[in-house]
Amino acid sequence: MTTLILDAGNTRLMGALWAGQAPRRRSGRSTRLRSPEPLTEVGSLPVPDAAADPAEFRDGFQRLHQAAGRGPVVLVSVVPRVVELLPPGLDLTVVDHRSSLPFDLAVAEPALVGPDRLCNMAAAVFAGLD
């Protein structure tokens, strides 16, 4: 199944498709993990400010989701209001400090670590940089 990965920054939301599975360890003594399948970019949208009408964003999201085959959605967002802009009823996973991570998040205030940083660390682990 194809998953729509959304990366929401302060000004743009980028969408990419991922049709793979979780990376697995390679055989042998190496701790490096097998590389995941690449992502395919499907488009982007401006992130509306608080005063903007959210309808345009929702319409744009629907186009991205349609291009992704309306499958599950994973949201990595440094803009909390983006979650509220997405339509209800999605098969949605929001990455945050409570997510299942391939590393221990040993910081005093885990909620203050941005999801983009968590994903960067996960990528480093999967690349064998742990």
C-alpha positions in Angstrom: 0.0 0.0 0.0 1.2 3.5 -0.8 1.6 6.0 2.1 1.4 9.7 1.7 4.2 11.3 3.7 3.6 15.0 4.5 6.4 17.3 5.7 4.8 20.5 7.0 7.3 23.4 7.6 6.4 26.9 8.5 5.6 28.0 4.9 5.1 24.8 2.8 3.7 21.3 3.1 5.5 18.8 0.9 3.9 15.5 -0.1 5.8 12.4 -1.1 4.7 8.8 -1.8 6.3 5.8 -0.1 5.4 2.3 -1.3 7.9 0.4 0.8 8.0 -1.4 4.1 10.0 -0.6 7.2 13.7 -1.1 6.6 15.2 -4.4 7.9 18.6 -5.3 9.0 20.9 -6.6 6.3 22.3 -10.1 6.8 25.7 -10.4 8.2 27.5 -8.7 11.1 26.8 -5.1 10.0 24.4 -3.1 12.2 23.5 -1.0 9.1 19.9 -1.4 8.0 18.8 -2.1 4.5 18.0 1.1 2.7 14.3 2.0 2.5 12.7 2.4 -0.8 12.9 6.0 -2.2 10.1 8.5 -1.9 8.4 10.1 -4.9 7.4 13.7 -4.6 3.8 14.4 -5.5 3.5 18.1 -4.8 3.4 20.9 -2.3 1.0 23.4 -0.8 1.5 26.7 1.0 0.8 26.4 4.8 -1.9 29.0 5.5 -1.4 31.5 8.3 -4.0 31.7 11.1 -6.0 34.4 9.3 -6.3 32.6 6.0 -9.4 30.6 4.8 -8.4 26.9 5.2 -10.6 25.8 2.3 -7.9 26.3 -0.3 -5.5 24.2 1.8 -8.0 21.5 2.2 -8.7 21.4 -1.5 -5.0 21.2 -2.2 -4.6 18.4 0.3 -7.5 16.5 -1.3 -5.6 16.6 -4.6 -2.4 15.3 -3.0 -4.3 12.6 -1.2 -6.0 11.6 -4.5 -2.7 11.4 -6.3 -1.5 9.1 -3.5 -4.4 6.7 -3.9 -6.2 7.9 -0.8 -4.1 5.6 1.4 -2.6 6.2 4.9 -1.1 9.5 5.7 2.0 10.3 7.9 2.3 13.9 9.0 5.6 15.4 10.2 4.8 19.0 11.1 6.4 21.8 12.9 3.1 23.7 12.6 0.6 22.2 15.0 -2.5 23.8 13.3 -1.8 21.7 10.1 -3.4 18.7 11.9 -6.6 20.7 12.4 -6.7 21.6 8.7 -6.7 17.9 7.5 -10.1 16.3 6.9 -11.5 14.0 9.6 -11.6 10.3 9.0 -8.1 10.0 7.5 -5.9 7.0 8.3 -3.5 9.5 9.9 -0.3 9.0 11.9 1.2 12.2 13.4 4.9 11.9 14.2 5.8 13.3 17.7 7.7 12.4 20.8 5.1 9.7 21.6 5.7 7.9 18.3 7.4 4.5 18.1 11.0 5.6 17.4 14.1 3.5 16.5 16.1 5.2 19.3 15.7 6.3 22.9 14.6 9.9 23.3 16.5 10.7 26.4 15.9 14.4 26.9 14.4 16.3 29.8 11.3 17.6 27.8 10.6 15.2 24.9 7.5 17.2 23.8 9.8 20.1 22.9 11.7 18.0 20.3 10.3 18.8 16.9 9.0 15.9 14.8 11.4 16.9 12.0 14.3 16.3 14.4 12.9 13.0 15.4 12.7 11.9 11.7 16.3 13.1 11.1 17.4 10.9 14.0 15.4 8.0 12.7 17.0 8.4 9.3 20.4 8.4 10.9 19.7 5.2 12.8 18.5 3.5 9.6 21.6 4.7 7.8 23.7 3.0 10.5 24.9 6.2 12.1 23.9 5.2 15.6 
